[in-house]
Amino acid sequence: MITTNNKISILWRNINSSYAHANRKHLIEEFRTIGSSNSAVNTIISNAGEQKAIMEQVLGLSSKSQDWDKTLKSYWHGFREEVPMDGKVLNLGFIYDIDDPSRKEFVNSINSHIENKDDKLTTDQDLVDYIENRLLKVHDTFNKSIKSLDKYGSNRDREAAQTAAYKAKWDSISMIEGERHKVGRPIEAFDFILYRYCLNYKDVANEFALINKSANIRLYLYSEVEGNKEKERIQKANTSRYEKYLELVKDIEKAENVLYALGKGSTIPKNDVDKLLMLDEESKLQTELFMTIANDPQVKLKGEIEKLIVFNILNRFPGSQIIVDGTDPSKTIGNTMEEAISYFSNVSNKALVSEYRQRYKAIPTN
Amino acid sequence: MRELYPTRYNNEDYTDENLLYKNQLIDTPTLSRSLTYLYGNDSELFPLLSLTEGQNGLTSVAPKEMNDTQYTWNVVGRMKHTTKVVGLANASNVKPGVGFSMFEIDFEDNTLNKYFSVTSPDKQSTARLQSALVPLANGKYRGKFKLITGDPTAYISLDNFLNSQSWVMGISSIPQSKSGGTTANSMTPGKWTNQYSAYRFSKPIAGNVSNKAVNIEFDLDNGKKTNLWMPWDMRQFEIDRRKMIEEDLWNSTYNRTAQGVISLIDDETGEPVSKGAGIKEILKTTGQYDTYGTLTLSKLDSILTQLFTNRVDDKPMELVLYTGAGGMRQINEAIKVDAQANNYYYKLSGEEIMSGKDGYLSYGKYFNQYKTIDGHIVTFKRAKLFDQGSYAEMDRANGRMYKGLPYESYNIILLDMSMNDNGERNIQVVTEKGRKMTVGIYRGMAELPGVWGAIPEKLISLATKKDEASYEVIGTQGVNICNYTTSYYLEFLN
């Protein structure tokens, strides 16, 4: 038998209401309530196996009872959980026991879908890994998606891709967590099901990074383990950022290319000092993107192409990554930035690329 | 049925004859000369504005300084007896209090008074604070305690010392003789603040539109009918104006920054434009807020219990539940589901299925009142603002519909309309003294319509040479909930 310890907190989002601020000395907001919504309730109820495995204990009612469906719906639609100002700590620890008769049926069902004999769940550790390994893969995929955000030309596209990455991450986590009951038993059934409910309830952000996703968000989930990992990551990222910034300070042309590749376009100042100040600010605001771009061996070409787009020598179709000739839209330079870089690097396009460069040079500086 | 011409919205500055021609109001044959209201007649749209009409719900305040739009009111909360624990001072003490031993606890604040008792969160142990709390360098407070027990093996279990749990202070315990005095906590009233905003509406006309008649008959408020255009046009103007004013009282957002500065500046005059917190913002920022998708009676009951118990005096509470058609349906359904779960089939069916006329049956009776176990009665009032207001209109346009009604229609707002000792309502509409609402006419050569009323003597001279005139309305308003703890916002979330 393996018992895992995992705690997650539901914390208050700092709501920037100036009315609340004006009355902060006397404002007594004792609780924020996690309420119900049709979509959150329908989603949690739709996982019938999980409801049966967890909610019998919470409701004190057998799922075989004729009142089960009615009681379950009524419970979730009438849900009100008050979160005090200091937050609420949820114990998400689980007990994994390969000999647990209540999980036997689930484990057998999972094993029946695993072809390789060695991969079948036969030990307590296998049960833990069945969930945790898949969660690790989700985090890996997410991190890769975030690192590849620089391939999007515009801030709008990058924002959309980032939102999609977060959504895919939490959809996957939610799906995997929805199967955890098959291989283990929660130490605190209510805490676990509340966590699962929060993943679907729109007023709770699934992590701190998502608290600004909507003005309706009042609470967010915070994992101390994840939080510490995040702090460590930020510290490392900051160190790398300082090093890279100091390197760019010595090479103003490269610094300018990074700014163009970051999509700062027409807002880039003419003065070098102002350029470096902007770069410093951007490196803080978009650290990961800044690092990826600054370390990209193609940053010079990327910056140049972005610069040509700013000056209308090239054109990027709105809402897409397609880059075309600024005067002849039928002439495609690349469907993505990578393709455009290949185009510029290809010797057979040398004449046209040279013409673009001449046109840029011919633009009056003032 | 064929639509002869659609209802048109005109956003041009001036009302003149061209508007009437353009919208085909001069002359095509019509089936009936009376106007059919496609979406019904507008009324019952103004639950808060009605407070200003003989309901003791209007307060006028004089500004303290030029352009100061803020107002304040005194509030007093409830005495606090809880204090949050930081932890045991001696982390290696695993049996605090055992054998009547002294132990030290660190707390977040200095709520506890010497010689008073304190009870642990699990309610299994009570200890006495042996001397006054001592402030620590980290801003916390440390106290020396002894368990109140006759059992030498008793101690406080360690889970009571987990950070941020609340302990509660109880009665003081002193020896029978030679005791010194204790100390006491007190609570001073605080001041809450909000601000009012100013609004302005203008109705410019040009030419001889005042005397123009159209091919449709309009109802007048006195029951008569008219073919003149301006009475109808002004009626629309007035209803629209009142609707916007009413909605602002619910939906407005406070716009002073943390430093007290208003950053919304009018481009033309350079003056700040103030906006106060409306009902929704007040309730949401004070935590008097929850969401629902399908209402259950247990949810409604738990909110009502919270609201009624927040009021500790014996004054009768006038709690009014405002909602739209959607909310009314949800409440009715919640009560009926609960009644059916309690097997009240026969009673319900006897009420719902009735004999109608000529051998037909009538089906349907609906709840509009609920009595809590404590005997409090809550009346549900349908406010058409939730169904027909601009937010509902926007929900319809954006397809945010649930069972045929806009999301806004399902929002439920419980307002405590009680009177205080001074005969003032808990919910008040606040205006600047002398500027509740002022109406003026900017007169040019255009003939003034009768509906603008008799022209005051001072306005006989012309304000412009142009063939135009304008009806001007200016006013100030804000809303105030004196005690927000007895009101609640339950927002629909699909």
Boltz contact constraints between the chains, C-beta under 6 A:
constraints:
  - contact:
      token1: [A, 17]
      token2: [B, 285]
      max_distance: 6.0
  - contact:
      token1: [A, 18]
      token2: [B, 254]
      max_distance: 6.0
  - contact:
      token1: [A, 18]
      token2: [B, 256]
      max_distance: 6.0
  - contact:
      token1: [A, 18]
      token2: [B, 257]
      max_distance: 6.0
  - contact:
      token1: [A, 19]
      token2: [B, 254]
      max_distance: 6.0
  - contact:
      token1: [A, 19]
      token2: [B, 277]
      max_distance: 6.0
  - contact:
      token1: [A, 19]
      token2: [B, 281]
      max_distance: 6.0
  - contact:
      token1: [A, 19]
      token2: [B, 285]
      max_distance: 6.0
  - contact:
      token1: [A, 20]
      token2: [B, 285]
      max_distance: 6.0
  - contact:
      token1: [A, 21]
      token2: [B, 258]
      max_distance: 6.0
  - contact:
      token1: [A, 22]
      token2: [B, 193]
      max_distance: 6.0
  - contact:
      token1: [A, 23]
      token2: [B, 192]
      max_distance: 6.0
  - contact:
      token1: [A, 26]
      token2: [B, 190]
      max_distance: 6.0
  - contact:
      token1: [A, 26]
      token2: [B, 192]
      max_distance: 6.0
  - contact:
      token1: [A, 28]
      token2: [B, 77]
      max_distance: 6.0
  - contact:
      token1: [A, 29]
      token2: [B, 286]
      max_distance: 6.0
  - contact:
      token1: [A, 29]
      token2: [B, 287]
      max_distance: 6.0
  - contact:
      token1: [A, 31]
      token2: [B, 287]
      max_distance: 6.0
  - contact:
      token1: [A, 32]
      token2: [B, 287]
      max_distance: 6.0
  - contact:
      token1: [A, 33]
      token2: [B, 290]
      max_distance: 6.0
  - contact:
      token1: [A, 35]
      token2: [B, 290]
      max_distance: 6.0
  - contact:
      token1: [A, 35]
      token2: [B, 291]
      max_distance: 6.0
  - contact:
      token1: [A, 35]
      token2: [B, 292]
      max_distance: 6.0
  - contact:
      token1: [A, 36]
      token2: [B, 292]
      max_distance: 6.0
  - contact:
      token1: [A, 36]
      token2: [B, 293]
      max_distance: 6.0
  - contact:
      token1: [A, 37]
      token2: [B, 291]
      max_distance: 6.0
  - contact:
      token1: [A, 37]
      token2: [B, 293]
      max_distance: 6.0
  - contact:
      token1: [A, 37]
      token2: [B, 493]
      max_distance: 6.0
  - contact:
      token1: [A, 38]
      token2: [B, 293]
      max_distance: 6.0
  - contact:
      token1: [A, 38]
      token2: [B, 494]
      max_distance: 6.0
  - contact:
      token1: [A, 41]
      token2: [B, 293]
      max_distance: 6.0
  - contact:
      token1: [A, 74]
      token2: [B, 296]
      max_distance: 6.0
  - contact:
      token1: [A, 77]
      token2: [B, 294]
      max_distance: 6.0
  - contact:
      token1: [A, 77]
      token2: [B, 296]
      max_distance: 6.0
  - contact:
      token1: [A, 78]
      token2: [B, 296]
      max_distance: 6.0
  - contact:
      token1: [A, 78]
      token2: [B, 298]
      max_distance: 6.0
  - contact:
      token1: [A, 78]
      token2: [B, 299]
      max_distance: 6.0
  - contact:
      token1: [A, 80]
      token2: [B, 302]
      max_distance: 6.0
  - contact:
      token1: [A, 86]
      token2: [B, 164]
      max_distance: 6.0
